[in-house]
Amino acid sequence: MKSSKLFKLLSLIACSFTIFLFGGCSKDKATTKTYTIMRPIYEDKASVLAAINGSPSEAFSSPGKIYIKDNLIFINEIDKGIHVIDNTNPSHPQQIAFLKVPGNEDIAVKGNILYADMYGDLLAIDITDVHHVHLTCTVHNFFTEREVVNGFSSDSNHVIVDWIKKDTTVSIDINPYYPPVDCRGCDFAMYDAAAAPVASTTGQAGSMAKMVLLNDYLYAISERHSLGIVSVTNATTPHFEGSMFAGYDLETIYPFEDKLFMGSDIGMFMYDVSNPVQPVSLGEFSHGRACDPVVTDGQYAYITLHAGTECGGEANELDVVNVQNLEQSELVRTYPMTKPTGLCKDGSFLFICDSTAVKIYDASSPAQLQLVNQVTCNSPYDVIARNHVAVVVNSTGIYQYDYSDIHHIQQLSFLSEKQ
């Protein structure tokens, strides 16, 4: 309780200093501006970690990253947790658990251990029984970029579990040197809360992943320009090995054999991880500024670029790059797209999420891709296709399609926010 009061006191002192610093602006020219004030709701971290198991019927509201392991599908609910779906029968998937992990964005699974980010921390969670999971280890302050969210951070004893949003219109000064400051944004809503076995292999992440497993190591974009490395040789007790500069404006990671292909706002960076704790740069491919997931089959890399986001740029396209010589990768061809995001490759078929559909191309000849089919889906985000079943996530839930006959694709199921 003392730490809670101290945390609140320090916040009020910071606000007072802000008022003193900017309170002397001239009132000669005034106007109004509407802000969305974000007020964090805090809970005791120990209580949060002790109550990871939530309601299995938790609705989809903001689905994000996707991960498939054996007959289970893991769907990230952005900043709230992870849906666990039994996909033994893709025509009738069943939501069987929801893991409440505030600040979660990424997922990886090795054996019975699920790895998830909780803002700046990396959690190792035993999911042997998904209805009664438990924390086995925490790597503190691993994701340094997420230690501060919306201008707020948690202390070592608390975690942000939700936000109160309020639109507030204020009178401001027009001043070319100082931005208007609304100190009410510093306000805190402080709440102290009361207090089936899987195989030993890893699963498959989607192309939008920022955290992946490769053999006995976990690699993650721990900061905008850094690659963090964690040993998971002992899956229950991950060990931080270090971090390194790996490229500018990193967005995604795709593992292939003993290599990492990292997508960024400005290009693709490729690394050899034969020595897992000392990645060696193999080369890079530059493109116009845009958000950039990438997948590869070892011969060619497929990169989607989309504009209209914080990444900047105006490109909406697919770049096909020859990576047979990683030190001298070459652009093979650029294909125009509408607004592509996630993608995957299964055999000779390339699946691309593009605005209003998932497009399927015959990629037997990368320089001459042929569109063979597409399925309508509003704003698909990412796709994983394997064993003739494609799992697609969008803003409302997940779709599954049978593509055994690529020319006659059948929808198998849809789990939505209304279910």
C-alpha positions, 0 to 999 in steps of 0.5 A, a space after each residue: 500500500 505504501 508503494 501505491 501511495 508513493 507511486 501516486 505522489 510521484 505522479 502528482 509531483 511530475 504533474 505540478 512540475 509540468 504546470 510550472 514549466 508551461 504555465 507562463 505561456 502568452 494568452 494573446 491567441 487562444 483556441 480550443 483543442 480536443 484531447 483523448 485523455 488516457 487514464 490507466 487502471 493499475 492492479 497489483 502485479 502479483 494478483 494479476 499473475 495469480 489470476 491469469 486464467 480468465 473466462 473461456 468465453 471472453 469475446 473477440 474485440 481486437 484480435 491480433 497475432 496468431 500462433 498454431 501449435 498442434 491442435 491449438 490456436 492461440 489468438 492475441 487479444 491486443 493488450 488484454 490476453 490470449 484466446 486458446 482455441 481447440 481446433 481438433 475439428 476446424 469446422 467446429 473450433 471451440 474456445 476453451 480458455 482465455 489467459 489474462 495477460 495485460 499488455 500482451 501482443 506476441 505469443 510463442 509456444 515450446 512444449 507445454 510452455 507458452 511465452 508471452 509479453 506483458 508490457 516490458 516483461 517476458 512471461 513463461 507460462 505452463 499450459 499443460 492444463 490450459 484451464 489451470 495455467 501457472 507462471 514458471 518464470 519472468 524475464 523482467 524488462 526484456 521489451 524495453 520499448 514497452 516499458 512506457 505506454 501512452 506516456 505511463 509506466 508501471 512500477 515493479 509492483 503494479 501493471 496497467 490492466 485497462 484504460 479509462 478514455 475521456 475526450 476533453 476540450 481545453 483552451 490552448 495558446 498558439 505558441 510556436 515553441 511550446 506544445 499545449 499541455 493538459 496536465 489532466 492526462 497525468 491523472 491516475 485511476 489507481 485500483 488495488 485488486 483483491 487478491 490438455 498436454 501438448 507435444 514437445 515441439 514448437 508451433 508456427 507463428 504468423 508473419 506479423 510476429 515480433 517474437 519467434 522460436 528457433 530451436 532452443 532460443 527465443 528471438 524478439 524485437 525488444 526495442 525498435 532497433 534491437 534484437 533480444 535473445 533468450 535461451 529456452 533450453 530449459 523451457 520453464 526458466 528462460 535465460 536472457 542472453 543479450 541484445 544487439 542492434 539488428 537494423 532500423 525500425 524493425 517490425 517483424 521476424 520470420 525464422 527459416 532453418 538457421 536464419 532470421 529474416 527481419 522486416 522493417 519500415 525501410 527494408 529486410 535484414 537477414 541474419 545467420 544464427 548458426 551461433 544462436 547467441 551471436 547472430 551474424 549479418 548476411 545482408 539487407 534489402 532496401 525498399 521504400 518506407 512502409 510496414 513490412 512483414 516477410 516470409 521466405 522459402 529459402 530461395 525467394 523472400 516475399 515482402 508485403 508493403 502497405 501505406 497509411 500507417 505510422 510506418 509512413 510511405 505510400 507503397 502498397 505492393 508485394 516485392 519478390 526478392 531472390 535470396 539464394 545469395 543473401 549477400 547480394 539479394 536481388 529484386 525479382 519483381 514488384 506486384 501492385 496490391 491494394 493494402 497488403 498485410 500478413 502472408 504465408 507460403 504453403 508449397 507453391 501457393 502464396 497466401 496474401 491478406 490484401 484489404 478485402 480478400 485473402 489472395 492465393 497465387 501460384 508461386 511456381 514461377 516467382 517472376 510470374 505469379 498467377 492469381 488462382 483464387 481469392 476469398 472475401 474477408 474484410 481487412 484480413 490481418 494475417 494468415 497461416 496455411 498448412 495441411 490444406 487449412 488456412 486460418 485467417 484473423 481479422 478485426 472481428 475474429 478468425 476464419 478457417 478455409 479448406 483449400 484442398 481444391 485450390 479452385 473451390 475453396 470452402 469456408 469451414 468456420 468462423 469464430 466472431 466477437 458475437 459468439 
